[in-house]
Amino acid sequence: MARTLQREFTAREFNRDPSAVARAAKEYGQVVVTNRGVPALVVTDANRAGLVPRAKGPSLLEVFSGPEGIDDDIVGEPEKAVITLQIPG
């Protein structure tokens, strides 16, 4: 049976299943953990909070889609590869 994600967890639920809190934070952005009904912690998704640095430089798509990504030294068509499958036995 699949459990539904919730936005608020008790401290006891957090201690029993921290991965459920992490999944909920990834889904909702942040989750509140309460201690005796009082908010005690906020668990947030690191990507949404801007804590995970993005890769520096252009992506592979950006490199090959722009004119600077085309290599003028390549001339002609590549040779066709011949692959032979040999089944032992």
Helices and strands as residue ranges (DSSP letters): E 8-10, H 11-16, H 18-28, E 30-35, E 38-44, H 60-65, G 67-69
